[in-house]
């Protein structure tokens, strides 16, 4: 049947002539027309020239058109302008439209009402902020081609089922929209199941994903499992892995073997900490794998300059790895207060190097003053390593209770907290939350 294009009725012969003329035109400007053979082309070369010039005006080059020549089959007025107008309306900057089309030219074939609007409504329904829609689409334009009842819905439903707060799904999409295109059965669930098998409670894993949705992009077989095995090969104990991952989830996606090898050699050479001590350091503060070595040396040099031996500094770091990430200026202030106002022996700092990690103005000074007023003599850990409420209880108690360690993971068992019996099943969730907050604040 003849086609009507711009008011021109063409028969078979005229259509063939027009196709040859248009193909010759495309060749002269550097576009290879082979993929257009099965495509219905406009009736005149003027219409094709208009399409080419319009696409060039929004930033596309001849090379871009050769990458996806099917875009030349889209009418400027019926396809291209309606799609670009809608994209601009939902938040894409006009200057970025060309870049968007380069990444995802297939969107030019879509219907605004039938295909694009439902996707945007779906994203808004996930609590993606209106002003973030453009940002999300620039990161992952392929979202516009997904079916709502398919991968997007199932991935969201699964994450909510393991404990992710539905209100946090929107921020997760804004941060890492790619998980909407991941299949649950082959990508998301195997990763979740593996991390849970290491001893990581689902509730803590859900909190991690809410804050760092990009963890879902770590390849289980190529990255996550090799990194876990790498941690074990460097001497970390298996029951500490959940704590390590909760403190520093990014460790699952780093080029870990190279980083650990470099840091272990540095700790052995410069700090005189053996591989076993290095493993204990990583268990307590896994962020050290990404800490620059010149940053680590500044606190070390400060402590050596105050009279601590290299061996003593090594012991302090193994006890409290956070020392190597502290600002020297703050350490100086705390040290001078310790020597001049408190007048305590250096051995106490060796026993409790955590002293340097507490705020001088908000914790050390006010609590020490309270102790002086009541003429109480105690260790550094007794009056610093506790909450304000516990400090008040200790201050007004008629005995000095023994010091206790912080919370710990027990692989395959209940969560143990200092000063408490094993928590019951009903308390598991709240204690998991407590542990997560503590590890993140650490």
Secondary structure, 3 states (H helix, E strand, C coil): CCEEECCEEECHHHHHHHHHHHHHHHHHCCCCCHHHCCCCCCCCHHHHHHHHHHHHHCCCCHHHHHHCHHHHHCCHHHHHHHHHHHHHHCCCCHHHHHHHHHHCHHHHHCCHHHHHHHHHHHHHHCCCCHHHHHHHHHHCHHHHHCCHHHHHHHHHHHHHHCCCCHHHHHHHHHHCHHHHHCCHHHHHHHHHHHHHHCCCCHHHHHHHHHHCHHHHHCCHHHHHHHHHHHHHHCCCCHHHHHHHHHHCHHHHCCCHHHHHHHHHHHHHHHCCCCHHHHHHHHHHCHHHHHCCHHHHHHHHHHHHHCCCCHHHHHHHHHHCHHHHHCCHHHHHHHHHHHHHHHCCCHHHHHHCHHHHHCCHHHHHHHHHHHHHHHCCCCCHHHHHCCCHHHHHHHHHCCCCCCCCCCCECCCCCCCECCCCCCCCHHHHHHHHHHHHHHHHHC
